[in-house]
Amino acid sequence: MAGYIEDRWLNKRKDPVTGKRERTALWGKCKRYKVSGIPGVRSRSFDVLEEAKIWKAKAIIDSKRKEFVDDRDGAILLGDYIENEWWPTRSDPAGTAITMKSKIWRHVIGTALGRQPMNVIGDRQLVNWQKELRARGLEAYTIEVIWNHLSSIFKSATGSRIAKNPCREAGSETRPPKAGETKARAWLPEEVLAIRNGLADRYQVVADLGMGAGLRQAEVIGFSLDDIDESRMLITLRRQLLWENSSRPYFKLPKGKKERNIPLSAGLLKAIKAHAEKYPPVTVTLPWQGPGNDGRKEASVGLLVTTAYGNRINPSVYNNKNMKPALVSAGLLAPRSEDGKEGWGWEPSRERMHHRFRHTYASVQLQAGEDPVSLSHWMGHASPETTFRIYAHFMPDRGQRGRTAIDAWLQASTR
């Protein structure tokens, strides 16, 4: 039979003279009862025989089911596991990895939870961890995102370091409350004008491209005059400019890994030309990551928008030094707190940043009667379903045309 218990304090065989099992050299120096002989399971010692029997029986059953996990392997600290085992195996896109790592390092490793052994983490530790995050001022949406990262970390350790994923096992009272689905919001015309006027003159075209073509921020800062086909009044969006660890810029295809065409309005073309005349494009050569660019590892692009020093725009710097102050000047964001009395820095503003220009572009297009399928392509969504899910509430007279149509159909059928 697989598995046995050895008494390490007494010899296995009785002394032929005394008829007793004599003490070994280990008497009183170690745990007495050692469980061994279970295939694929490390030996383990206990002070109490009954505990050894219980552990042996469970280990044999779990081993046969291929469910055995030695809880000693879970003694590793959560933070050490993330840094040394989980993170090195990841292969996320650079942009995703930067954001993910920042959140995990600050709000998991850098908390009391990160200093806990993995095999002791349960509901109580998870509840206390969330309290710590809320005390840091994190919004419900952010906590929900970090919870999902944490669950992914535990999932990777399940079966090797821990038996079960504590996030999956957590009850509803332990899980973070759902942040809720926030509908995309659009700026009012006067708000767009106020934000644009609050931006430095050389950056006003950033708002123009966001509002006038629905470009993402990374697509704006990677935009070139070469992307314009004036004869067809089209923008062919070919790239975005991203930053790895906020220090290494690079080009790659737009989100979705494909180029796309976007209708170009006469007003937007005029604004782009006026900007280029005042602030001539600057050609930069940067690495190209991923597919596209005809397989070349570098691309030279005449960037339409650059800093006053002719450098590429770093979104983090731009948002803090330009976009947020513009929101403050428009009365759409509280001024930055620096007195330390009510916290430091900006109030949460995720829903009011550049992406709302895209929402506004979508709302204007839909209210003008453009079809969601075309809009989905212009905005670079994965599918029209994405466009419907995010922007259906912008569609005018929702339900009204259907009610009118059914009334007309019923009236015709009763004649």
Steps between C-alpha positions, in 0.01 A plus 500: 500500500630847409595710800612409849570667833842465659562546874832682489560475877494121526673228302273302273600165647499395860826442684560121510613521861244738655217427259435873474544758227797704607536874456676639194751785490212730396309451825356837605694688232245521221136442413426139575271367226612520137263429211686365195457277199216679321600530131562858397452631856779629721539347844356691792545466875254555787515513877169316542427161347134577433596809299741290295225246424253768392754671275611168348143397416420836338830512309439152354147591385604838354799342330282239329269778381803701387386779730774487762666829586757517778409802709867549580542619142245772574713647777659730240401865546250623242729785397796265449289265292383786277849643447695176459254252349185659360618820333805348318265262316278780365523614138248785490522780242725777628219750551290250694797378701597848617154577639454154648839496670448844649171398658626164630826633642334793674174347611580133557872459568511835677225410746471282810351230277822480298690414819269209586582132426277384218366203693345716775318748278124471530190715539630697799824599328318591178250720685779682687691546174201668336464731799863601451438575132193709576699692761744584222216665310463237227170496313275194488585444134875495572461262794295268280775500236769423760283224649487337157879521474531345845264218409713430192810482720337252739368297208853453368609369841206265544611138488864580566520749786145506632204262478235757410472854372381712797352761266286234331402350836415837656140564594296791367567696820875472436510580130530869405167656405450534128588848383196490276484567131550868439354626177739680270453873540549770240610860543260781426611738220577778748705259714709389202567864410600583859738201520655582165553862598660384824765304312823662382464610139731228368289230665154612391522274196508205741143585597414557133615152397329336796173682439513519123620147416456299820871428532638348818768700677784270387369528143502879519859524620606258223304685230667634185393720210586199282193329644271744317357435154363841414364394161274241664459695827614201700738434787683167474607433854821301483655504846494598863789623714536323834747518786657209685555582868442867410856515367522306172269617219412274207254472214256218437179443306183658642305301756362186339824462299358648183492827311165672446343775292311789659296770321675836515282808536590829336511669841745249643721521191510879536598471868775248422647718224492808722684310773761360260570846360555644846678195646674307219506119543813346648636177351601240758632148460383246754491120539196325356345223709283220369360447149474771238752751363586246226699302753752780564623539856496882490275769358567866423187711541435873471304551821231766482497563876818543703613685810642850492845336483405291198477178700243221494211550739506287813132445591564497874679834490249646254200397711638648820643818356249576225177298492415520869579871532279557193216316676557719806486817292173375346354443847480123440763388752596620846835680527792287609537469877849557635437601860491146637185571701251332269733268313751588234470508125209487259154373573401181310452603138521184288159560342589856403823447313570477127278195448190714553587679177450161332168457676396844380601419143289182515200682645509767227527239224213288632273796564568612143367165378825322411466124527673321793673250269689776319571680827642176643754489218589870528565466873699178471268286711536123492142462377174696458381328819759700692368822350140410584594406857684825569300750298146370455366766738624770260280379216217750442133417546574151624174311485307782336552378144408147607180616667404704195572207269292250695209743522512552124518124441204431729294777341569361154400149607161614635388681188 
